[in-house]
Structure formats: C-alpha cells, structure tokens
Amino acid sequence: MRIGIVGAGWMGHEHTTAWRNNAPRGTVVAVADASSERARHLAGTLPDADVRTFADLPAMLSDGEIDAVDICLPHHLHTQAILQAARAGVAILCEKPVCTTLDDAATIGATLAETGVTFMAAHNQLFQPSLVEAKRLLASGALGRPFVIRSIEAVQNRGFVTGKVPIDLGGGESPWAWRADKAKMGGGEVLDTGWHATYRLLALADERPIEVVAMTDRFHVKQLDVEDTGVVMVRFASGAIGEILTSWAFAPVGGWHFEVGAQHGSLAGSRTRLVHQLHGWTEAVEIANEPAHTFTDEVAHFLDVVQRGAPSQATFADAARVLQVTMAIYASAEQKRIIALPEDPVVPGEPVA
Ligand SMILES: NC(=O)c1ccc[n+]([C@@H]2O[C@H](COP(=O)([O-])OP(=O)(O)OC[C@H]3O[C@@H](n4cnc5c(N)ncnc54)[C@H](O)[C@@H]3O)[C@@H](O)[C@H]2O)c1
C-alpha cells in the first residue's frame, strides 16, 4: 500500500518509524507539510530516494499516487483533511482527536458513510501489551463483573516552557506552540492527552457510557487559558463506574495506566506490567513486557483492517464516542452538573434534570 503522511512534525516522524517497521506491507511514498523544510527532512529519513514532497494534502491527493493517508496535523485541521481524503477515495489513519466538535463529527460520519472509505483512529495506546492482556482477561470472565475501572494519563508537561520534542524535526515551530492557541487546539489537556485516558477507559469497559461528571482546572501550565487537569467519573450501562485522571500538572507515583476492581479479583496495568489478583488469594500474578512502540502495532492493525478486512479496534464511531465523552466532561465541569449521553455518539450530552 502506498502511504502519504500529512504533517511532518513529531507524530509524522513517529508514524514514519511505524511504517518503516511494517515495510513492505505499507510504504511511505509522499510527505506533505506546510513547511517544505520539514517535509524534505522527514522524506530524507526514508530509504527510498524518490519520496515526493508536497505543501499540503490537496496537492498530495491530486498527484494520485497514494492509497492511504496518515493524518498527523494539528487538531483544527483534522476535519478538513479527513473530508478531502474521503472524497479522494483513499483510506484514512488519523491522529487523535478525530475532530474537535460534534457537528464536525456528524459531517465526517456522513461523508465516510457516503464514500465508503476505511477510516481508523490512531489510538496507539490500545496496542499497549498490558492493555491487550487486560482486555483478554476481562473478556474471559475470569475476574467476573467489573465494578470500577480507572484510567490514568498524567505527566508534568514542561514542553510549553522548553519547546523540546524528543525528535529532530528539522527546524520549525515547536509542537507546543499551536497547543497554546485554543482555536488550533480545540480544547485543553482533556482533549489532547486525556483522549488516551478516555479511549482506554472505553476499551476496558467495552460498553456504552451513559453519564459523565467532571471537574477540571489549570494548576501548572501557565501558557494555557484552558484546563491542564481533569478528574472525571463515567457511569456505564451495566452500572460500572469509570474514572479518568488526566493531567499535564503532575506525574502520579507508580506509573499505573489503569486499574479494574471486579467481582472475583482486581488488576492494574502500566506500560510494562500487568498485575492481577483474585480476592482471597495471597499472591498476585505479574506479567512483564518490554516497552512497545505502540505506533508500529497501530499501523500493523490499520494494514490488517484495510488489506485483510480485519474488524477495526478504533472505528469512526469509537472516536466519535471519545469526543462525545470529552465534550460532556467540558459541559459538566462548566455547568457543575451530571451530563447524560445519548446512544448516538455524534449527539451531544444533556444535563440530567
Ligand atoms: N498519539 C500520541 O501519543 C500523540 C502524541 C503527540 C501528538 N499527537 C497528535 O498528533 C497530531 C500532530 O501533533 P504533533 O505533536 O505531531 O504536532 P507538530 O506541530 O509536531 O506537527 C504538525 C505538523 O503539521 C504541519 N502543518 C501545519 N499546518 C499544515 C497544513 N495546513 N498542511 C500541511 N502541514 C501542516 C506543521 O508544519 C507541523 O510540521 C495532533 O493531532 C496530536 O494530538 C498524538
């Protein structure tokens, strides 16, 4: 499959590594970025000397040489890019968040249905080995009915001050610069890093969220005029209670990403560990794993979905549901009320009377 990357920044580089790790099933043949320097820099990291570079997505699409586009753009550009790619008939892998408003989600959903192109949300942490194993354990029924599910994504973010990125992007603006502009960011930390915590919670629960209540605040990142921390509770249809803790203000001790308290036992998972213990048993069972490059597994899954028709683990509806929960978090924090979520994920929640 011939791949075009749009957005040759931080994620453009991570995804390119992932595509290289999946070669030759998918090959990056084109890179588009508003900065020609950045596009050339990313193309230069690829083994094929003929990688073409473009100033934007429409130019890359009209060249007609790609089968799929990998969208790694700032948030405010996702909707337009998805619509352009869908109308050009190419498969789409798109970084989170799918878009920043539910109106946009409705338009995207209708366009994907009309064009029939494959869309997958780039929810890379679904491929964390400890989460994959936890989902398997829960689905087996070994722990019984889940009562409480907690998802944590928190780090002290110093990027807004230092502008540092872990990767050489070949010059240009820091990835934190556009995040400080709400018109480009579309929200705050909950929409950005908190997105991972939300889709992880939904993946662990594997059922419909029906109510959301939240508090948010800005404790640490002075460059934001929106929140840098969210504490959220989510009620699921079965009655299970979910919790989201997400922050750019602090890193919690222990590195846990999720915990589940269930009828017969409990589990907790981090990037490299899954621990579970049945109630009444004296010993916990621990499974260790090497840190995974989850983007590589995400791209492998996208290839399975497009090339082999595998059921997608991150459909448009899944991404829209994450957005619906995120918007309910903002509504709840602002109105200090519980928000009920309709079944259709592109319809906004309403305050519980
Ligand atoms: N999954 C993760 O762990 C993770 C981590 C970081 C970022 N992200 C997501 O990846 C996306 C990109 O974030 P980033 O940190 O890589 O940002 P970035 O600023 O590093 O990269 C964005 C790139 O888009 C380019 N660009 C801007 N406008 C453009 C246009 N109109 N046409 C073409 N190129 C344009 C910029 O020049 C820049 O190179 C965001 O959606 C973000 O939330 C995901």
The ligand as an SDF file (V2000), in Angstrom:
LIG
                    3D

 44 48  0  0  0  0  0  0  0  0999 V2000
   -0.6110    9.5060   19.8920 N   0  0  0  0  0  0  0  0  0  0  0  0
    0.1980   10.2770   20.5820 C   0  0  0  0  0  0  0  0  0  0  0  0
    0.8070    9.8500   21.5510 O   0  0  0  0  0  0  0  0  0  0  0  0
    0.3860   11.7070   20.1410 C   0  0  0  0  0  0  0  0  0  0  0  0
    1.4640   12.4540   20.6240 C   0  0  0  0  0  0  0  0  0  0  0  0
    1.6350   13.7500   20.1310 C   0  0  0  0  0  0  0  0  0  0  0  0
    0.7460   14.2800   19.2090 C   0  0  0  0  0  0  0  0  0  0  0  0
   -0.3150   13.5310   18.7990 N   0  0  0  0  0  0  0  0  0  0  0  0
   -1.2860   14.0810   17.8290 C   0  0  0  0  0  0  0  0  0  0  0  0
   -0.6420   14.1990   16.5510 O   0  0  0  0  0  0  0  0  0  0  0  0
   -1.1310   15.3530   15.8580 C   0  0  0  0  0  0  0  0  0  0  0  0
    0.0240   16.2480   15.4760 C   0  0  0  0  0  0  0  0  0  0  0  0
    0.6800   16.6830   16.6540 O   0  0  0  0  0  0  0  0  0  0  0  0
    2.2610   16.9120   16.6830 P   0  0  0  0  0  0  0  0  0  0  0  0
    2.6390   16.9920   18.1220 O   0  0  0  0  0  0  0  0  0  0  0  0
    2.9430   15.9350   15.7990 O   0  0  0  0  0  0  0  0  0  0  0  0
    2.3400   18.3900   16.0530 O   0  0  0  0  0  0  0  0  0  0  0  0
    3.5720   19.0500   15.2620 P   0  0  0  0  0  0  0  0  0  0  0  0
    3.3930   20.5130   15.4110 O   0  0  0  0  0  0  0  0  0  0  0  0
    4.8700   18.4360   15.6880 O   0  0  0  0  0  0  0  0  0  0  0  0
    3.3230   18.6160   13.7430 O   0  0  0  0  0  0  0  0  0  0  0  0
    2.3000   19.1580   12.9550 C   0  0  0  0  0  0  0  0  0  0  0  0
    2.8680   19.4280   11.5630 C   0  0  0  0  0  0  0  0  0  0  0  0
    1.8030   19.8720   10.7190 O   0  0  0  0  0  0  0  0  0  0  0  0
    2.3300   20.8530    9.8420 C   0  0  0  0  0  0  0  0  0  0  0  0
    1.2290   21.6540    9.3170 N   0  0  0  0  0  0  0  0  0  0  0  0
    0.5410   22.6530    9.9210 C   0  0  0  0  0  0  0  0  0  0  0  0
   -0.4290   23.1160    9.0990 N   0  0  0  0  0  0  0  0  0  0  0  0
   -0.3560   22.3860    7.9610 C   0  0  0  0  0  0  0  0  0  0  0  0
   -1.1020   22.3670    6.7590 C   0  0  0  0  0  0  0  0  0  0  0  0
   -2.1440   23.1850    6.5490 N   0  0  0  0  0  0  0  0  0  0  0  0
   -0.7570   21.4670    5.7840 N   0  0  0  0  0  0  0  0  0  0  0  0
    0.2960   20.6420    5.9540 C   0  0  0  0  0  0  0  0  0  0  0  0
    1.0470   20.6130    7.0810 N   0  0  0  0  0  0  0  0  0  0  0  0
    0.7180   21.4650    8.0800 C   0  0  0  0  0  0  0  0  0  0  0  0
    3.3050   21.6370   10.7000 C   0  0  0  0  0  0  0  0  0  0  0  0
    4.2390   22.3460    9.9010 O   0  0  0  0  0  0  0  0  0  0  0  0
    3.9510   20.5270   11.5260 C   0  0  0  0  0  0  0  0  0  0  0  0
    5.1260   20.0190   10.9150 O   0  0  0  0  0  0  0  0  0  0  0  0
   -2.1390   16.0120   16.8080 C   0  0  0  0  0  0  0  0  0  0  0  0
   -3.4190   15.5830   16.4520 O   0  0  0  0  0  0  0  0  0  0  0  0
   -1.7430   15.4930   18.1680 C   0  0  0  0  0  0  0  0  0  0  0  0
   -2.7780   15.4430   19.1350 O   0  0  0  0  0  0  0  0  0  0  0  0
   -0.5020   12.2570   19.2150 C   0  0  0  0  0  0  0  0  0  0  0  0
  1  2  1  0
  2  3  2  0
  2  4  1  0
  4  5  1  0
  4 44  2  0
  5  6  2  0
  6  7  1  0
  7  8  2  0
  8  9  1  0
  8 44  1  0
  9 10  1  0
  9 42  1  0
 10 11  1  0
 11 12  1  0
 11 40  1  0
 12 13  1  0
 13 14  1  0
 14 15  2  0
 14 16  1  0
 14 17  1  0
 17 18  1  0
 18 19  2  0
 18 20  1  0
 18 21  1  0
 21 22  1  0
 22 23  1  0
 23 24  1  0
 23 38  1  0
 24 25  1  0
 25 26  1  0
 25 36  1  0
 26 27  1  0
 26 35  1  0
 27 28  2  0
 28 29  1  0
 29 30  1  0
 29 35  2  0
 30 31  1  0
 30 32  2  0
 32 33  1  0
 33 34  2  0
 34 35  1  0
 36 37  1  0
 36 38  1  0
 38 39  1  0
 40 41  1  0
 40 42  1  0
 42 43  1  0
M  CHG  2   8   1  16  -1
M  END
$$$$
